[in-house]
């Protein structure tokens, strides 16, 4: 059974914003740099900032598009997506407990 999703770009942008916010919040516990050196939080925040900007671009592109695209999504695609998304999500939640590798 396949489902038709019309707002997949909005959903993806929302999930990317949530991921960026989670990494930004988790990285507040990282130590800062000394003497102008970037600290441990610099690169995670740089990457999540870029992800947030690209999510915003995706959202603006969706809002300004003339026609809406639809995507067929079946359960096997959802299972693959969940497995791929679970690893970074797990990493985000385990990072404060285990520390930055």
N, C-alpha and C positions, 0 to 999 in steps of 0.2 A: 504494500500500500504506500503510495507516494503522496506527499503533501505539496501544495503550491504555496510558496512564500513570496509575497509581494514586497515586503519591507525588509529584505535581508540586509541591505546596506545600512539601514537604521539600526538593526539589531547588532550587526558587526561593529558599527561605530560605538554603540553603547557599551558593548562588551570590552572593546579596546580602551575606552575611557575608564571603565571600572578597573581594568587591569593596571592601567597607568596610575590611577589614584591609589590602588593597593600597594604597588611598588613604591610610590612616593612616600606613603605613610610609613611603610616598613623601613625605608631607608633613613628615616629621621633618627633612628638609634645608632646609625653608623658613625664612627668617629670622623671629625673634621680634619682637614690638612693643617700642617704647621708651616708658617712662613710663606704663605702663598701657594703651597702645594695643594693639588686637589686631594680631597679626602676619599674615603671609601664610598661615600654616597654620591660622588660626582658622576661617575659613569652610569650607574643605574638610573639616576635622575635625568641625565642627558638622553639616554635611550628611551625612557618612558615619556620624556617631553617630546621627542621626535614621533613616537607612536601616537601620542595625543594630538599632535598637529596633523598627522596623516589621517587620523580618525575624523578630525574636524573637516579636512578636505573631502573625505568620503561623504560625510553628512551634507556638506554644501553641494557637492556634485549631485547627490540624490535629490535634494530639495529643488535644485535648479534644472533638473533634467526635464525634457519635454515629454518623454514617454517612460512609463514604469516597466521595469523588467521583472519577470517572474522566474523563479527557479524551482525545479523539481527536487524535492528532498525525500530520500527514502531512509528507512531505519539503519541500513548499513553505513550510509554516509554519516548519520548522526553518531553512531558508535565510534567510527574512526575519529570524528571531531572531538568527542568526549575524551577519548584516550589521549589525543595530542594536547588538548587543553588541560588535562589533568596534571601533566608533568610540570609545566610552569606554575600552575596554581599551587600544587603541592610544594614546590620549591619556595614560593613566596611565603607560605605559612610555616615552613620548616626553617627558613633562613634565620629568623630571630632566635629560635631555640638552639640550633646547631652552630650558628655563626656563619660568616662568609667564608667559603672554601678558599 
